[in-house]
Amino acid sequence: MSDTQQRIDALVKSNDVVLFMKGNASFPQCGFSGRAIQLLKACGVDTKTVKTVNVLEDDEVRQGIKEYSQWPTIPQLYVKGEFVGGSDIMMEMYESGELHQVLGSTPA
């Protein structure tokens, strides 16, 4: 495992909710990352408790996360060490109520 992969693995395993995104929770820098943050908020998650990783600040992480998850796009959500998916999957899970379950929150 490369140094970058080890850094990613440590982030994923040491935080309950991790979102690899473009920008941060206060200032998403792409529509998909913005939607991911809005979905977390809609599930009642305090985005201050979410570990966000701005892939625009580190090209090794930007490429490495795609290899780590074997998923080609960003954002990527991890909950309790498990890969959940990108913003489209998050939207589908939100609509079905499954995202609330994964996050351990109650639908509003």
N, C-alpha and C positions, 0 to 999 in steps of 0.2 A: 504494500500500500504506500503510495507516495506521501510526501509531507502534506500536500494539499488535501489529499483524501483523508489523512489522519486528522487534520484540522476540521474538516467538514464533519467527519464521524464524531469527533469530540463535541462539536456544537450541537449536533442532532441528539446525541445521547445525554447531554448534560442540561438540556432545557426541555420543559414540557411541551411548549409550542414554539416552533421555529419556522419563519417564513423567509426563504431566499427570494429576494425581490429586487426590482429596480427602484432605487430610492429608499425611503423609510416610511414608517407608519404615519408620520406627520406630513411627509411630502413625497408621495409615490411619484415615480417618474415615468410611468407608462400606464395605460388604461387597464391592462390586465392586473398589474400590481395594485392599482387603486381599487379595482373590484374585489380582489382578495381581501384587502383590509376592510372594505365595507361589509363583506360577508362575515368576517370575524366579528365585527362590531354588531351586526344584526343577530349574531348568535349570543350576544351578551358578553363577549370576551373583551376585557380591558386591554386595549392594544399596547398599553405600557408594560403589560406582563408578557407580551410576545417578544421573543428574540428575533429581531429582523436583521438580515444580512444583506447589505447593499452590494449586489454583484457588480455594479458599475465602478466600485472603488477597488476591485481586485479581479483582474482578468483570469488569474489562475482559479479562483473560486468560481467565477462565471462559467468557465469551461468544465472545471472539476465536478461541480454539482450535477451537471448533465450526465457525466460518466458514473458518478456515485449512485444516482437514482435510475440510470438508464432511461431517462425521460428528457426529451429534447428541448423543452421550453421552460421559461421562467415567467411567473413565480412558481415556487414549489413549497408546499406546506408539509411539515412533519409534526406529528403529535405523538408524544411519548416514545420517540425513537422510530416511529413508523411513517413511511412515506404515504401521504394522503393523495396528493395530486396537484394539478395546476388549477387555474381559475375556472376553467370550464367544468372540471370534475367537482370542484368546490361548489359551483352553482347548482349542478345536478344534485349533489348531496344535500345542499341547503334546502332545495325545493322538496326533497323527499323526507326531510327531517333527520337524515342520517348524519349530517355535519354537526348538528346539535349533540347527538349521541357521542360521536367521536370526541368532541370537545368537552363533553360532560356538562353541557349547559341545557337549560330548559327553554323550549321555544316560547317566544313572547306571545 
